[in-house]
Structures are given as structure tokens and as C-alpha cells.
Amino acid sequence: MTVRLSSIKADLKREDEGEWIAVAEWPGVELLVRSIHNAEYRTARDLLVQRMTRQLGRVPIAAELERELPKLYARHLLRGWRGFDEDYSADLAAEKLADPEFYPLAEQVLWASTRVGERAVEFVAAAEKNSAPPSATT
């Protein structure tokens, strides 16, 4: 099979503005999220790692980052939700995502952020060879 190259092109506008993503594990819940490729999020994440490295005197381990990253999800990735009994607000999202007991929400925000702008990869018939086969010798 051959993949149509143009079908894997990212929709940068959608990744930056955000997209509603349904959470399969929680029927009726949708998250409005930006992509993990968003420049603001990536910069904030990199600065967090640099700051923690200076503070700790070493590169932070995953468990240490997992306490801080959800705060960045609230600030840079999550833009709204629907389907919960409480309406979305940036303050409420920041509060819940900073709470370690709400790690399932943080996991879903991260998961949804990897799905923003998902593309349907298109396949085409196998490309023809660039040149004709060599002549048969007799």
C-alpha cells in the first residue's frame, strides 16, 4: 500500500484553537482541548523541566513531573468541557487538575490532546515504477 502524503498533513489551526474530543470511557463527556503540539504548552513544559532540574540538581523523574504537568494541562491545553455536573471554568479546571485525586481527568485531557486534528490517512494504489522494465534479452 502507498500513503497519500498530503493526507498526513497537520491542521495547525485546529491544533492551536482546539477541538471537542469525546471521552470514550465517560459517555456524554467531551473535552475542548488544544494539541500537545501547541507551542505555548511545549514551551511551558520545557521551562518546567529546566526549572525542576535546577531545583533538584538533576533531571526530574516521571513521578515528579506528573505532579506538575496537569497544572500546565489546565493552563495550556484544556479549554472547556461538557457532560459533567459542574460547568467548566478555567479556575475550576486548574483546581481539579492540580488535585492528585483527579489524575483520571488529567489523563483524559492528555489523551484527548493527542487526538486533536487527527487525520484520516488516505491510501492510493501502488505507485507505478519510474521507468519501464528493461527489455528482455533473447
C-alpha positions as CSV (number, residue, x, y, z in Angstrom):
1,M,0.0,0.0,0.0
2,T,1.0,3.6,-0.6
3,V,0.0,6.5,1.6
4,R,-1.1,9.8,0.1
5,L,1.5,12.2,1.5
6,S,-0.9,15.1,1.7
7,S,-3.3,13.1,4.0
8,I,-0.8,13.2,6.9
9,K,-0.6,17.0,6.9
10,A,-1.4,18.5,10.3
11,D,-4.2,21.1,10.7
12,L,-2.2,23.6,12.7
13,K,-5.1,26.0,13.1
14,R,-7.3,23.3,14.7
15,E,-4.4,22.1,16.9
16,D,-3.9,25.6,18.2
17,E,-7.6,26.6,18.6
18,G,-8.7,23.3,20.0
19,E,-11.3,20.7,19.2
20,W,-14.1,18.9,21.1
21,I,-13.0,15.3,21.8
22,A,-15.4,12.7,23.2
23,V,-14.1,10.7,26.1
24,A,-15.0,7.1,25.3
25,E,-14.6,5.9,29.0
26,W,-17.1,8.6,30.2
27,P,-20.2,8.6,27.9
28,G,-21.5,12.0,27.3
29,V,-18.3,13.8,28.3
30,E,-16.4,15.9,25.8
31,L,-13.2,17.9,26.3
32,L,-12.3,21.0,24.3
33,V,-8.5,20.7,24.1
34,R,-5.6,22.1,22.2
35,S,-3.0,19.8,20.8
36,I,0.1,18.7,22.8
37,H,2.0,20.1,19.9
38,N,0.8,23.6,20.8
39,A,3.8,25.9,21.1
40,E,2.7,27.6,24.3
41,Y,2.3,24.2,26.1
42,R,5.6,22.8,24.7
43,T,7.5,25.9,25.9
44,A,5.9,25.8,29.3
45,R,6.6,22.1,29.6
46,D,10.3,22.6,28.7
47,L,10.7,25.5,31.1
48,L,9.1,23.4,33.8
49,V,11.7,20.6,33.2
50,Q,14.5,23.2,33.2
51,R,13.3,24.8,36.5
52,M,12.9,21.4,38.2
53,T,16.3,20.3,37.0
54,R,17.9,23.4,38.6
55,Q,15.9,22.9,41.8
56,L,16.6,19.2,42.1
57,G,20.2,19.3,40.8
58,R,19.1,16.5,38.3
59,V,16.6,15.8,35.7
60,P,13.2,15.2,37.3
61,I,11.8,11.7,37.2
62,A,8.3,11.0,35.8
63,A,6.6,10.8,39.2
64,E,7.9,14.3,40.0
65,L,6.7,15.7,36.7
66,E,3.3,14.0,37.0
67,R,2.5,16.3,39.9
68,E,3.3,19.4,37.9
69,L,2.2,18.7,34.3
70,P,-1.5,18.7,35.0
71,K,-1.3,22.3,36.0
72,L,0.1,23.0,32.5
73,Y,-2.7,21.0,31.0
74,A,-5.2,23.3,32.7
75,R,-3.4,26.5,31.6
76,H,-2.5,25.5,28.0
77,L,-4.5,22.5,26.8
78,L,-7.9,22.3,28.3
79,R,-10.3,25.0,27.0
80,G,-13.7,23.6,28.1
81,W,-15.7,20.5,29.0
82,R,-19.3,19.4,28.7
83,G,-21.1,16.4,30.2
84,F,-20.0,17.0,33.8
85,D,-22.4,18.1,36.6
86,E,-20.3,21.3,37.1
87,D,-19.8,23.8,34.3
88,Y,-16.3,24.5,33.0
89,S,-14.4,27.4,34.2
90,A,-10.6,28.0,34.0
91,D,-10.4,28.3,37.7
92,L,-12.3,25.0,38.4
93,A,-10.2,23.2,35.8
94,A,-7.0,24.5,37.4
95,E,-8.2,23.4,40.8
96,K,-9.2,19.9,39.7
97,L,-6.1,19.3,37.6
98,A,-3.8,20.4,40.5
99,D,-5.5,17.8,42.8
100,P,-3.7,14.5,42.6
101,E,-7.0,12.7,43.2
102,F,-8.2,14.0,39.9
103,Y,-5.5,12.2,37.9
104,P,-8.1,10.4,35.8
105,L,-9.2,13.8,34.4
106,A,-5.6,14.8,33.8
107,E,-5.0,11.5,31.9
108,Q,-8.1,12.1,29.7
109,V,-7.0,15.7,29.0
110,L,-3.6,14.5,27.9
111,W,-5.2,11.6,25.8
112,A,-7.6,14.0,24.1
113,S,-4.8,16.4,23.4
114,T,-3.0,13.8,21.4
115,R,-6.2,13.3,19.2
116,V,-6.7,16.9,18.2
117,G,-6.6,17.3,14.4
118,E,-6.4,13.6,13.9
119,R,-6.2,12.9,10.2
120,A,-7.7,10.1,8.1
121,V,-4.7,8.7,6.3
122,E,-5.5,8.0,2.7
123,F,-4.1,5.2,0.7
124,V,-3.6,5.1,-3.0
125,A,-2.9,2.3,-5.4
126,A,0.7,1.3,-5.5
127,A,2.7,3.9,-7.4
128,E,3.9,2.9,-10.8
129,K,7.6,2.4,-11.3
130,N,9.5,5.4,-12.5
131,S,10.8,3.7,-15.6
132,A,9.8,0.9,-17.9
133,P,11.2,-2.5,-17.2
134,P,14.4,-3.4,-19.1
135,S,13.9,-5.1,-22.4
136,A,14.1,-8.8,-22.3
137,T,17.2,-10.2,-24.0
138,T,16.9,-13.2,-26.2
